[in-house]
Amino acid sequence: MSGAPDARDTARRLRAIRDELSERFYERADVVRTLVVALLAGQHSLVLGPPGTAKSELARELTGRIEGAAYWEILLSKFTAPTRMFGPIDVAALARGEYRQVYDGRATTAHIAFIDEIFKCSTAALNETLGYLNERIYHPENGGAPIRCPLIAAITASNELPSGEDSAAIYDRLLVRIEVGYLEDPSNFAALVRSAVGRPAAPAPPTTVELAALQHAVTEAVPAVDVPDTIVDAMVTLRAALRRKELVASDRRWRQAVRLLQASAYLDGRTAVTETDLSVLTHVLWDSPAQRPVVEREVLHLVNPDAKEALDLADVIDELEAQLDAMAGQSREALSEWVIKKAHNQLAMAGKRLEKLREEAAGAGRSTAAIDRVTGRQRAVRARVLTEALGMDASMVQAQL
């Protein structure tokens, strides 16, 4: 008889999966990590962004790394019937006078679900979808006893925010909300294009994790992670700071977020939550994308003292990008003058300061996630300046970054 799965080995494998997917999907490292954390917490997530941003591909790649898991996905529309999601009518049985549904291969038997265009859920399927997400149950069409579904978590996606009360009810049940956009760094875009025309090298065997090991982590190892009083106090402080900004999250959302903090610590191989883990709350405590930067700033100020300066540098970088956009159509001479007199020096100074901040944070054992995100922005804007303002080739830019 085999023993319980090795929780440390499971965490190690999940970190390897995170790293492999982050390398494959450009500019998606934070997205990948957050989805893994949500899965470990047994919480549903929403990936919000325009078409063509690899939302479904990323979800399939992640779930495909879980050996033995039943996976189900669907693209919803206003006309999607509940039976298409949870089990069609057994026609052969109906001919014999029996009313049964076929559940195999549907949401009812899935361990992990990917639901695309989640806010286009039909009115007919709304209640069953809510019951599925909230309680992991499905009520059969014939009125029989509720069916318990083995769902660990659902990854959902949408190109837009909910527009009505029905879809808002589903939105409220998606604890983790992640924004994605098109690639910003021209060198990453160039690499993406090359990947479509080149012959890919034989990939190394992908890291996987057994379903039983993941389930053990979700139900046993993650809930066992300690949450010190200092973390509770930090959440109280954060809640008060957000309320002063008129950003109010429900008590249920705050309570569910604790499991995310535990999952974040577990993924990093720790037995207790630290302030570093609070950064995952940037994907939990906003309702509209316009609120996200405010939430991020408050969270990161709490996480470490490096965050404020990193975010101030992010403001400088954003302003330079806005200036670049405003100069579209101007002569190469005018663009070059702007680069020489302003953009180059400011971006170079920001890059050096971010490098120093990262070194200090890493040396003190603090999270570098916020600094890394701003550094990514600095690299992307610098690449845009070099390619769009100075006319450099993307391959030359990649070599300089």
N, C-alpha and C positions, 0 to 999 in steps of 0.2 A: 504494500500500500504506500503510495507516494505521499510526501508531506505537503504542507502548504507552499505555494510559490514563494520564491526568494524575492522579497520586496525590493531589496537593493539592486538585484539583477534586472527586475522589471523597470525600475527608474533609470538604470543605465541604458537599457534598450530604448526606452522612450526618448532619452536625451539624444541617442544616436539617430533615431528616426527624425527628431526635430532638426538636427544638424544637416542630415541628408536632404530633407525637403527644403530647408532654408537655402541650401546651396543650389538646388534645382530651380526654385521659384525666386527670381530676382526681386529684391526689395520687399520680401514677404516674411522676414525672420520673425518679427513681432507677431504677425498674423498666425504663423505656424505655431509658435510657442503658446499663444493664447488659446488656440483651438485644442492643443494637447492638454493644457491646464483645465479647460472647460470639460473635456472628455473625462479626465481623472476625477473631476468634482461631480460628475454625473449631471452636469447642467447643460441646458440647450444654448446654442449660440446663433447669432445672426451675422452674416457677412454682407455688408451693404456697399454696393458700388455699381458702376455702369457695366453694360455687357462687355464681354471680352477681357475680363480682368482675372481669368483663371480661377474663378470661385468654385465651380463644380469640379474642375480638374484637380484642384488642391484637396477638396473634400474626398474625392475618390482615392487619390494617392495616399492620404492619411489613413483612411479606413481600410484600404487594401493591405496595410502593414499589420493588421490584426488577424492572425491565423485562427480560423475556426469561427469567426464572427459572421453572422448572417447580416448582409447589407441590403438595404432597400433605398431606392431613390425614385423621385417623381417630380415632374414639372406640372405645377398646378395651374388651373384656369378657373374662371367663374363657373364653368360647367362640369368640373370634376365631381363625379358622384362619390359618396362615401364608400360604396362597394368597390370602386376601382382602387381606392387606397387600402382598405382593410380586408377585402375578400369578396370576389365576385360570387354570384349565385351558381351553385353546382347544377348545371343544366340536366345532366344525366339523372341526378337524384330527383330533380323537380319532375322529370317525366314519370318517375315512380311514385309521385305524390309526396315526396319528402322535400322540405325546404331547408337547404343547407348552404353554407358558404365555404369557399375554398380559401384557406388562410395561408397556405404555403407561398413563399415568395412575396408576401405583402407586408405592410407595416406591422401587422399583428405578430409576426414571428421574427422581426428584425432586432438585432442587438444595437445597430447603429443605422440611423436614417439620414438621408440628405433630401431636404425638401426645397426645391427651387421655386422662386416666385411665391413664397409663403403667404404673402398678403393678398394673393389672388384666390385664396381659399373660398370655395363656394359657400353660400349660406347654408346649403343642405349639409355640408360636411363640417361646418364650424364647430358644433358642439362635440362631435366625435373627435375632431382634431384637438380641441382644448383638453378633453378628457385623456387623450393619448399623451399629450405633452405634460399635463399636470400630474396625472395619477398613474400613467402607464397602463390604462385599461381601455377596452373597446366593448361597447354594448352591441351584441349581434342584432341583425335586422329582424330576426324572429322573436326578439324580446327575451332571449335566454339569459342565463347568468353572465355577468361581465367576464370578459377574458382578460387575464393578466398578461401583459406584453413584456418581453425580456429587454425592452429598450434601455440602454445605458444612457445615451444622449442623442439628441438630434442636432445636426448642423443644417441651418437654413440659410437661404440667400434671397436677396431682392435687389432690384435696380432702383427702388424708390421706397420712401417711408409709407406707413399705412395712412389711408385717407378717410376711413370710416370707422364707426364704433366697433364693427365686427372684427376688422383687422387689427384695431388697436388692442382688443382683448388678447389676441395672439402675441402682439408685440410686447405686451406687458409680461408675458411668460418667458420671454427670451432674455435670460439674465445677462449674457455676454453679447456685446454689440461692437462689431469691428468694421471700421471703414477701410475700403481699398480703392485705389485709383489706378490710372494707367502709369506705366513706368515713367519716372522723372529723369533718371540719369541717361543721357544719350548713349553712353558706352554700354549700359545694360541693354538698352534698346537694340544697339548694334549687335550685341551678343545674341539677343533673342532672334534677330533676323538671320544671323549666321547659323543658328541651330536649326532653322527651317530648310536651309539649302545644303548644309554640310552632311557628311555621313557620320552619324554619332559613333563614338567609341563604345565598345562593349561595356555596359555598365557593371559595376561591382554588384555582387549579390546584395539586395536590399535588406536592411535590418528589419526584423519582425518581432512581434510579441504575441504570445499565446492569449487567446480569449480568457481562459481561466485566470491567467496572471493579471490581466487588466481588471477583471471583475474583482479579484482579491484586493487589488490596489484601491479600487473605487469604494468597496464596502468595508475593508478592514484597515489597510495601511494608511490611506489618506485621513480618515477620521481620527486615527490615533496620533496624528501630528499635534504637538502641543501649541496652544495659543496663549502666550504670556499676557499678563495684565498690561504690560506696556503697549501691546498691540491693540488691546481693547481701548485703552486710553487714547491712542492715536486715532482710532476710528471715531471716538467721541469728538475729538478735536476737529477732525476732517468734516464730520457731519455739521458741526457748528459753523465752520468756515464756509461750507457750501450753502447753508441756510442764509448766511449773510449775503450771499450772491443770488438769493432767491432760487436756488437749485435744491429741490426737495425730493429725495428718493423714499420709497415706502419702507416701512420697518421690515417687511418680508424680504425686500431686495437686499437690505443690509445684512439680514440674518443669513441668507443664502450665500452672500459674498464671502462669509467666513470660510466656507468649504473651498472656495477658490483659493484663498490665501493658504490653506492647508495643502491643497494640490500643488500650488506653486513651490512651496517649500519641499514637498516630497519629490517633485520632479528634479529639483536641484540637489537632492540627496541629503536634506537636512531633516532633523527630527522635531524642529520647532519653527514656528513662523517668525520671521524677522521683518524689520521695516522695509527691506528690499522687496518683499512680496506684495506690499501695498500698491506697487505700480500697476498690478493687474486691475485695480479698481478704476483706472482710466477708461476701461471698456465696459463699465457697469453702471456708473452713476449719472449718465446723461440720457436725455430723451431725444434731443435733436442734434444733428452734427454741429450746429452753431454753438452748442453748449460744451462740446467735447474739449476744446482748447482751455476753457476755464477750469473744467474738472481736472484736466491733465496738469495744469499749473499748480493747483491747490494740492493735488496728490504728490507731485514731485517735490514741492517745497517741503512736504512732510517727510518724504523718503530720505532725502539727503541734502546737505547744504550746497552741493555742486549744482543742483538742478536750476536754481534761480539764474545763475550766470549763464548756464547752457541755454536756457529758454530765452534770456535776453539776447544772446547771440543768434538764436533762431529767428528772433524778430528782425535783426539786422539782415540776415540772409534772405528772409521773406521780402523785405523791402527792396533789396537789390534785384530779386527776381521780378518783382512788380515793375521796377524801372526798366529792366530788360524787355519785358512784354510791351511796355509803353513806347519803347523805341523801335518797335517793329516797323520796317519799311524805310528807316533812315539809312543814310549812306554808310559804307564800310568805314570811311574816315571818321564819321561822327561816332560810330560804335567803338572804333579802336581808341579814340580819345577818351571816351567814357571808361573803357576798360583800364587804360593806363593811369588815368587820374584818380579813379575811384574804385571800381569793382575789384581789380586785381589785389590791391593792397588790403581792402576790407576782408575779402574772402581768405587771403593768405593769413592775416592776423587772426581771423576767427578759427581757421584750421589749426594754427599753432596753439591757440588758447584751449581749444577743445581737446587737443592731444595732451596738454598739460593737465587739464581737469580730469581726463580719463586716467592718467597715470596716478594722480593723487587719490582718486576714488578707489581705484583697484588696490593701491597700497594700503588704504584704510579698510579694505574689505567691504566697501559699499558697492551698490549696484551701479553698473555703467550703462544700463539700458537706455536711460534718457539721453546721456551724452552720445551714445552710439547712434541714436535716432537723429539727433541734430547733426552729427558728423555725416550721416548719410545724406541729409539735406544739403549740407555744405558741398559735398562732393558732386551731388546732382546739379546744383546751381552753377558750380564752377565749370562742370562739363558743358552745361548749356552756354555759358559765357564764351568758352573756348570754341565751341562748334558754331554757334549762331552769330556771335559778335566778331570773332576773329577768323572764322571760316576754316578752322582746323578739322581734319578728318577724325571721325569717332575713334578709329583704331589708334591714332596718335594720342588722343586724349586719354584712352584707356591705359596706355603705357606710362602716362605722367601721373595718374592717380594712385 
